[in-house]
Amino acid sequence: MLKNTHIKPITGTFVNMLISDTGIVNAGLKEWENDFKMMKAIGMDHLFVIRTEWEQNGRHLSAEDPRSTTWEEDECLLDMVFRLADKYEMTLFLGGPVSITNLHNGDWKKEIDNNKRFYDRAMAKYAHHPCLKGLYVSLEALPWHFNFLDICHGVLKYMRSSFPEMKTFMSPSFTGVHGDMKSYYTPEEWCDIYGRYFFEPAAGLLDYCAPQDTIAIPECEMGKIGSNGLREWYTEAGKLFTKCGIELWSNIETFQRPFPGHGEPSGVFRQSDYRTLYMKLAEASPLVERIITYEYFSCLSPNTEWGSSRRLLARYLEILGKDPAIIDEIFG
């Protein structure tokens, strides 16, 4: 264990009800309820609905699909998430739609219009819930992808003008590949490009930003901890965000990206090694205001698809100095 290292706890998580890249869970009401109990018990009181509509090649998925529940309490999973977030006194940020077809066709103005229609409808339906405190721009891309910055800026402007009582939030990735698909952004390049073309124009529109950390290698040689670059990323982003009036958070990935040479399929994201999680928490804690994760439900929950998530949760609690026995108390 590291000595004299302050670790901030994870206080929020995304919830993904549509895309199963981190494993299909098939949770019922009991499993969902236990997860909310667990999150509340360990101090996770913020919830971020990553997206509620997804379209690709004319095929649509929705978190409001009435076939997504097999119990009477909720008409759909999105209704359930709002109900349980209210019950467990959480703060919820609602993400919107993403249309891959719009992006591929270059219909970026249509994508903004889709978001406007969605949020008009969703706010009319869900605004009465005490948990709803913010809105999340769901689009994830690189700055040169699909008019990414134009779409995000347009959606943020609409959120701020139409729902000024709502806080706004985004979570783009650190690093990222250049347009040559070979070289990668440095922290300085990332801050320059995102700063000039997005964060500076979005000043006053965006309250919180939690970059996806993406880096997953805890450097150590001969027992001596080395630099993996994360501290530099947080430091440079912190300077930019302070300039723009945006609060810096961290989106710590509790899944592991496929590691070169391990033979993992490129689209499989199993839960992280606990040493990697420890490294990320230690790097982010002194430099960010809040730590959230993608995501508790598929990477930390005992209900998840992959077998070691329960043990990752136990190791995480030990890192914080907490007794993992609470896992057995809630999940048995």
N, C-alpha and C positions, 0 to 999 in steps of 0.2 A: 504494500500500500504506500502511496505517496504521503509524505509528511507535510503538515502545514499547508495543505492545498484546499482552498475553499471551492466546493462544488455546489453550483446552483442546481436545484432540482428541476426536473421537467414539469412544467405547469400546464401544458396543453398538448393536444394531439389533433391531427387531421382525422377525419372519418371518411372512408372511401366506400361508397355503396354501389359502385358501378364497374370499375375496372379491376380485375383480379390478378394483377401482376405480382402481388405479394402473397397469393394463395387464397383459395376459396374457403370461407369459414362455415357457411350454412348455419349461422347462429339463429336460434329461436328467441322468444321473449325472455326466457330464463337466462340464457347466455348473455344477451345484451344487458339485462338488468344487473347481472353480476359484474360485468365489465364496468358499468357506470359506478357501482358500489366501490369497486377496486380503485378506479381513478379518483373518486372523491376521497377515499381513505388515504391515498398517498399524495394528495395535494395537486392533482391535475383538475383544474377548474375552468379551463378554456377549451372550446371545441371548435374546429374549423371544418366545415363541410367543403371538401375539396372541389367537388363539382356535382351538380344536380341533373344536368342533361349532357348527353354525349352523342354526337352524330358522326358517322363515317360511311361514305359511299351509300348514303340514303337510308342507313340503318340507325335507328334512334334507341337510346337507353335512357330511362328516367328513374330517379329516386322516388318518384311519385307513382310508380307502377303498382296498381292495387294487388298484383300477384306476389308482391314482395313480402307480405306478411301472411302468416297462417293462424293468427290469433285475432280476437275480436277487438282488442283495445285500440288498435291503430289501423287506419285504412291503408297506409303505406309506410315504408321505412323512414321517409323524411318526417312524416307526422310523428313517428315514434321517437326519433332523435330529438325533436323539439319538446315532446312531452317529458322525456327522461332528463333532458337538459334543464327544464323547469324544475322537475322534482328534486334534482340533486344540486340545484342552485348554481348552475354553470353559466358562463358567458359564451354565447354562440356567434360565430361569424359565418354568414351564409355565402357559399360560392355559387356561381351561375353556370351557364351553358358553354360548351365548346363544340364547334362544328369543324371537323377536320376537312370536310368538303369545301366549306367557305375558305379556309386557309389555303388549301391547294389550288383553288380557283382564283385566288387573289381577291375574293369578295370581302375585304376587311371592313368596309362600311356596313355591309349586311351583317357581319359578325357583331359589330357594335349595336346595330338595331335589334338583333336577337337578344342581346343582353338587356337592352332597355325594356323590351316587352316582357322578358322573364322577370326582371326585378319589379316592374309595375305589378305583375300578377302575384309574385311571391310575397311582396310586402303587404299587399291587400289581404292575403291569406294568413300570413304568419306574424305580422307586426304586433299582434296582441300578446305574444309570448314574452314573458319577462326576461327570458334568457337572451333574446335577440338584441345584440348590442353593436353588431358590425357586419360589414359586407367584404367579401373576398374576391379579388380579380383572379379567376381560375386559370386563365391562359398561361401555359408554360412554353417557352421557346427561347431561342437565342436572339440577340438584337437584330440580326440580319434576316431572320425568318419571318415570312408571312405578314409583313407590316406589324410585327409584334408590338413595337413601342406605340404605334398609332392606335392600335386596338386598345391597349391597356390605358393609354391616356384618355381616349374617348370614353371608356367605361368609367374611369375614375371621375371624370368631369360630370357624368350623368349621376353617379352615386352622390357626389357632393352637392349638386344642385337640387336633386329630387328628394334625397333623404339625408339632410344635413345633420340629423341627430345620430346617424350611424357612424362609427369609426370605420376606417378603410384599411385594408391589409393586402399585402402581396408576398410572394415567396419564389422569386427567380433563383436560378442556380448560380453558385460560384463557379469559377473556371469556365468551361464551355469551349467548344472548338471554333476556330476561325472559319471563314468561308472557304478556305482551301481544304477543309476537312482533315487536316493533318496537325497543324500547330494549335496551341491553346492560349487563351487569354491569360495574361499576367494580372495580378491584382491592380496594378496601375492602369493597364489598358481597360480592364473591366470598369473601373471607376470613371475613367475618362469618357468612354463611350456611353455607358449607362447614365453617367452624370449629365453630359452635355445634351444628350438626345432624349432622356427620360426623367431622371430624378430631379434635375433642376427645373424643367418645365412643369413637373408634377408637384413642386413645392406648394404646400397648402391644400393639396388634394389627397395626399397619402399620409396616413398617421403612423403605420407600423410596417416594417419590412423585415422578414425573417429569411435570409438567403439559405437555400439548401446547401449544406456544407460539402457534400459530394466526396470529399477526401476520406479515405478509409484505411490508410496504412499508418499504424502507430510506430514511428521510427525508433529503433533502439539498437545500439551496437556495443558489445562488451559491457552490457549493463547500464550504459549511459544513454539517456533519452536524447534523441535528435529532433531536428525541426522537420515537420511535415508540411509547413507552409500555411497552416490554418491561422496561426496568430497574425501573420502578415495580412491575410485576407480580411479578418475582422478589424484590424487596425486601420487599413485603408478605407474599407467600407464605412467604418465609424466616422472618419473625418468627413467623408462625402455626406453622410446622412445628417451629421450635426449641422453642416452648411445648409442643407435643404430642409431642416426642421422635421426629419423623419426619425422615429425611434428604432434603433437597431436591436433586433431579436436574432435568435439562431433557430433554424429548423434542422435539428440533428436527425440524421437518417438512422433509424434503428434497424434498417435492412442493410445487407452488404451488396454492393455492386459486384458483378462478376469479376473475379480477380484474374489477371493475365496468367495463363499457364495452368489454371486449376481445372480447365475443361468444362466450366459451367456454361450452359446456354445463355446467350446474351440477354434474353428476356426474363430470366428467373432471378428473383430477388428474395433470398432467404434472410432470416433475421441476422443481425450483426453479431460478431464476436464481442463478448463483454469487454475485452481489453480495448477494442476499438471504441466502444461506447465510453469507457473510462477516459480515453485520450481526448475524445471530442468534448466531453463535459469539462475536463480540466482546461482545455484551450479556450472554450467559449466563455466560461463562467466570469472571468474578470473583465470581459470586454463587451458584454451584451446586457440588455435590461431584462430579457425574458428568454427562456429556453422552451421550445415546443418540439414536437417530433412527428415525423412520418414513419410509421404511425403505431400507436398503441395496439389497435385492434388486430393487426395482422403480424406484429413483430414482438409484442410484449405480453399479449393476452394469453392466459392458459387455454383459451378456446380456439386458438389459431391453428392453421393447417400444419405448420412446421413444428417438429417435436421439441425444439430447445427454447421456444419462446418463454415458457414458464420459468426455465432456469435463467434466461436472460433477465427476466423481471426480478428474480431472486437476487442475482448478482448486482443489479442496479440498486435494489434496496440496501444491500450490504455496503455498496459504495457510499450511500448516503448515511450509513450508520443506523439503519432501521432493521428491524427483525422481519425476515421473510415469512415468518409464521402466519402473518395476516393473509397470505395467499391461500393457505389451507383453510383458514377460518371462513373465507368467502367462497372459495371454489371447491373445497373438500379434497 
